[in-house]
Amino acid sequence: MYEHDVIVVGAGGAGLRAAIAAHEHGADVALVTKLHPVRSHTGAAEGGINAALHPEDSWELHAYDTMKGSDYLGDAPAVDTFAKEAPNEVIQLEHWGMPFSREEDGKVSQRPFGGLSHPRTTYAGAETGHHLLHTMYEQVVKRGIEVYEEWFVTRVAVTDHDDPEGRECHGVVGYEIKTGEIDGFYARNGVILATGGLGQAFDHTTNAIANTGDGQAMAYRAGAPMEDMEFVQFHPTTLPSTGVLISEGVRGEGGILYNEAEERFMFEYGYANNEGELASRDVVSRAELTQVNEGRGIEDEYVHLDMRHLGEERILDRLENILHLAEDFEGVDGLEEPMPVKPGQHYQMGGIEVNEHGESCIDGLYAAGECACVSLHGANRLGGNALPELLVFGARAGRHAAGADMDDPLIPTGPDAESEPGDVELPVEPGIVADASDPVAADGGAVATPEAVLEDAIETERERVETLLERDGINHADVRAKVQETMTENVNVFRQEGNLKQALRDIRESRELYQDVAVSDPSRTYNTDLIHTIETRNVIDCAEAIALGALAREEFRGAHWRQQYQERRDDEWLKHTLLAWEDGTPRLYYKPVVLEGHEQTYEPKERSY
Ligand SMILES: Cc1cc2nc3c(=O)[nH]c(=O)nc-3n(C[C@H](O)[C@H](O)[C@H](O)COP(=O)(O)OP(=O)(O)OC[C@H]3O[C@@H](n4cnc5c(N)ncnc54)[C@H](O)[C@@H]3O)c2cc1C
């Protein structure tokens, strides 16, 4: 068993930032990560990091844009804290040596991004995330923070108490990919989950194969609710054949979207008469798919993104990486021809419910980065706001877990925050299928005493792995593909009741299939079959939460469009969706949105660009 004050699970942007902050506040910190830190998906971020640095810009404007972008589902204390603290985080990165792109006078460049009222996106070419990871990993190495790399965490060890708010988290269980060893990481102060996104719940996604929603699902099963899971961002410019992202930076630099008739449809069809291509992502994705559905798409599938008019010099200076992506993955030369693009799953606005300090309702369990929902992005995230989020709230979670004195949080968490129970007619019973004794598909449970909780969790995981390796059964890939296909088909940009119900039925069938899953590769070293099998369980839990929340929310807000309810319904739906895992079944309830921040109160307005 390994022991540290703070265990950070995940070494992407959020995990690295949390670890550095906890270390600076005197904690003995360890990072436990299934990938080497610099292979984390943050490295794929292209476009940039928003922060109000310019004298003519202000944190209030950034906060306002973020709240408007969220379609008024952001919580004001999170939004204000974020906008105020983002500039210092960017300056800190610059001091740590991040190679930001600069203007001729040496100042850090800032470019326009969708939904921003001021050009405030700082960037490092079109490889911002890569440089961000390397800059922070250097700081981790410099500080001597212990990194357990290629350790796959499969469970958080939490005491068993009927009320999740009475539970305590004492560590995590990990599987060392190199050796097959299963062991525990005891956390004296707390565990911070920073495990990233869940794009693998869909089959057309910009996310890496490792983005399987592990943290969300593990925390959920331990009793921390998932918040606003129905809000999934579909990025408007992904390459059709692979889902590889073409950064919003292209449109930020002046790239133009055309339909088959070479009409600049964002203006021609009045989707965003002011901002055009730089409207918020949900708006642009719907516009593209409307063009395709109405017969104006190219090959009935995609539209064109053209950057040729920017000129070779500017493209090579600011967007060189995009040329390589278009050439390598689509065979298109972006200097000579327009690039084919269509919407693809990109980001999960919802996640583990936390407050401004990253605390979940379980004592000692924190979350930060894409796996968390604080809630900053509400119903729709603005491009360039995820990286500053993971810096600001990663650092705050790290500080708090290390014992730093911080103000009382204003955002409530846990079942006590419930304002009303949910009511939705489901086509199938959600939640676990297996009886509690099945070590593979069942919950596993937890023991009552803090002293034994980690040992118990380790035993449960050993039994799960042994069972998977020893028995015969079906391959996880069939189960995962079924989930991915139904999510892409039925829980996409345009959502209809019948499709959402179909998705829930398919997910139920996938759960039933998962009961018979087994691992054919018996190896104890680098057994990716085993890892993907365990991840698939997490994908199922996350997919179900998304589809269930989407069916329940009867309105159109941000990224969540419903055919029968094509308007935002603040009177009834200005509230967060919560799903709590109770005895293996999701329980739906709601809590109010917090529109009153530390210094300003937000009034929901009509959202147009
Ligand atoms: C292609 C792309 C481009 C983007 N561009 C931008 C951009 O320009 N600007 C912006 O603001 N946002 C952007 N985003 C969003 C943003 O990059 C992500 O939301 C953010 O980087 C996620 O960071 P993270 O630290 O939460 O997770 P990640 O960087 O994904 O890191 C997750 C970490 O958790 C570890 N992990 C996961 N599961 C386990 C487990 N079970 N056990 C142990 N370790 C585990 C992984 O090893 C990894 O280290 C982009 C997203 C994509 C997909």
The ligand as an SDF file (V2000), in Angstrom:
LIG
                    3D

 53 58  0  0  0  0  0  0  0  0999 V2000
   -9.0100   17.8460  -29.4480 C   0  0  0  0  0  0  0  0  0  0  0  0
   -9.3580   18.7770  -28.3210 C   0  0  0  0  0  0  0  0  0  0  0  0
   -8.9700   20.1090  -28.3780 C   0  0  0  0  0  0  0  0  0  0  0  0
   -9.2820   20.9710  -27.3380 C   0  0  0  0  0  0  0  0  0  0  0  0
   -8.8660   22.2770  -27.3920 N   0  0  0  0  0  0  0  0  0  0  0  0
   -9.1320   23.1000  -26.3480 C   0  0  0  0  0  0  0  0  0  0  0  0
   -8.6590   24.4320  -26.3380 C   0  0  0  0  0  0  0  0  0  0  0  0
   -7.9900   24.8760  -27.2570 O   0  0  0  0  0  0  0  0  0  0  0  0
   -8.9650   25.2070  -25.2730 N   0  0  0  0  0  0  0  0  0  0  0  0
   -9.6990   24.7630  -24.2270 C   0  0  0  0  0  0  0  0  0  0  0  0
   -9.9370   25.5250  -23.2920 O   0  0  0  0  0  0  0  0  0  0  0  0
  -10.1250   23.4850  -24.1990 N   0  0  0  0  0  0  0  0  0  0  0  0
   -9.8640   22.6440  -25.2120 C   0  0  0  0  0  0  0  0  0  0  0  0
  -10.3050   21.3600  -25.1840 N   0  0  0  0  0  0  0  0  0  0  0  0
  -10.8670   20.8250  -23.9360 C   0  0  0  0  0  0  0  0  0  0  0  0
   -9.7370   20.5810  -22.9330 C   0  0  0  0  0  0  0  0  0  0  0  0
   -8.5480   20.3140  -23.6230 O   0  0  0  0  0  0  0  0  0  0  0  0
  -10.0370   19.4310  -22.0020 C   0  0  0  0  0  0  0  0  0  0  0  0
  -11.2950   19.6220  -21.3970 O   0  0  0  0  0  0  0  0  0  0  0  0
   -8.9930   19.3540  -20.9140 C   0  0  0  0  0  0  0  0  0  0  0  0
   -7.7020   19.3460  -21.4390 O   0  0  0  0  0  0  0  0  0  0  0  0
   -9.1910   18.1370  -20.0350 C   0  0  0  0  0  0  0  0  0  0  0  0
   -8.1620   18.1460  -19.1000 O   0  0  0  0  0  0  0  0  0  0  0  0
   -8.1980   17.1860  -17.8520 P   0  0  0  0  0  0  0  0  0  0  0  0
   -6.9670   17.4200  -17.0850 O   0  0  0  0  0  0  0  0  0  0  0  0
   -9.4970   17.3250  -17.1640 O   0  0  0  0  0  0  0  0  0  0  0  0
   -8.1750   15.7290  -18.5140 O   0  0  0  0  0  0  0  0  0  0  0  0
   -7.0690   15.0000  -19.4460 P   0  0  0  0  0  0  0  0  0  0  0  0
   -6.0780   15.9270  -19.9850 O   0  0  0  0  0  0  0  0  0  0  0  0
   -7.8330   14.1340  -20.3750 O   0  0  0  0  0  0  0  0  0  0  0  0
   -6.3060   14.1080  -18.4160 O   0  0  0  0  0  0  0  0  0  0  0  0
   -6.9230   12.9940  -17.8070 C   0  0  0  0  0  0  0  0  0  0  0  0
   -5.8840   12.2810  -16.9930 C   0  0  0  0  0  0  0  0  0  0  0  0
   -6.5290   11.3050  -16.2080 O   0  0  0  0  0  0  0  0  0  0  0  0
   -5.8420   10.0720  -16.3220 C   0  0  0  0  0  0  0  0  0  0  0  0
   -6.8360    9.0330  -16.0900 N   0  0  0  0  0  0  0  0  0  0  0  0
   -8.0570    8.8950  -16.6600 C   0  0  0  0  0  0  0  0  0  0  0  0
   -8.6630    7.8230  -16.1450 N   0  0  0  0  0  0  0  0  0  0  0  0
   -7.8230    7.2750  -15.2450 C   0  0  0  0  0  0  0  0  0  0  0  0
   -7.8850    6.1580  -14.3910 C   0  0  0  0  0  0  0  0  0  0  0  0
   -8.9390    5.3490  -14.3630 N   0  0  0  0  0  0  0  0  0  0  0  0
   -6.8200    5.8850  -13.6160 N   0  0  0  0  0  0  0  0  0  0  0  0
   -5.7220    6.6750  -13.6290 C   0  0  0  0  0  0  0  0  0  0  0  0
   -5.6100    7.7510  -14.4190 N   0  0  0  0  0  0  0  0  0  0  0  0
   -6.6620    8.0450  -15.2050 C   0  0  0  0  0  0  0  0  0  0  0  0
   -5.2040   10.0860  -17.6890 C   0  0  0  0  0  0  0  0  0  0  0  0
   -4.0680    9.2590  -17.6880 O   0  0  0  0  0  0  0  0  0  0  0  0
   -4.8310   11.5640  -17.8160 C   0  0  0  0  0  0  0  0  0  0  0  0
   -3.5690   11.7830  -17.2250 O   0  0  0  0  0  0  0  0  0  0  0  0
  -10.0100   20.4910  -26.2290 C   0  0  0  0  0  0  0  0  0  0  0  0
  -10.4140   19.1470  -26.1800 C   0  0  0  0  0  0  0  0  0  0  0  0
  -10.1020   18.2960  -27.2270 C   0  0  0  0  0  0  0  0  0  0  0  0
  -10.5820   16.8850  -27.1660 C   0  0  0  0  0  0  0  0  0  0  0  0
  1  2  1  0
  2  3  1  0
  2 52  2  0
  3  4  2  0
  4  5  1  0
  4 50  1  0
  5  6  2  0
  6  7  1  0
  6 13  1  0
  7  8  2  0
  7  9  1  0
  9 10  1  0
 10 11  2  0
 10 12  1  0
 12 13  2  0
 13 14  1  0
 14 15  1  0
 14 50  1  0
 15 16  1  0
 16 17  1  0
 16 18  1  0
 18 19  1  0
 18 20  1  0
 20 21  1  0
 20 22  1  0
 22 23  1  0
 23 24  1  0
 24 25  2  0
 24 26  1  0
 24 27  1  0
 27 28  1  0
 28 29  2  0
 28 30  1  0
 28 31  1  0
 31 32  1  0
 32 33  1  0
 33 34  1  0
 33 48  1  0
 34 35  1  0
 35 36  1  0
 35 46  1  0
 36 37  1  0
 36 45  1  0
 37 38  2  0
 38 39  1  0
 39 40  1  0
 39 45  2  0
 40 41  1  0
 40 42  2  0
 42 43  1  0
 43 44  2  0
 44 45  1  0
 46 47  1  0
 46 48  1  0
 48 49  1  0
 50 51  2  0
 51 52  1  0
 52 53  1  0
M  END
$$$$
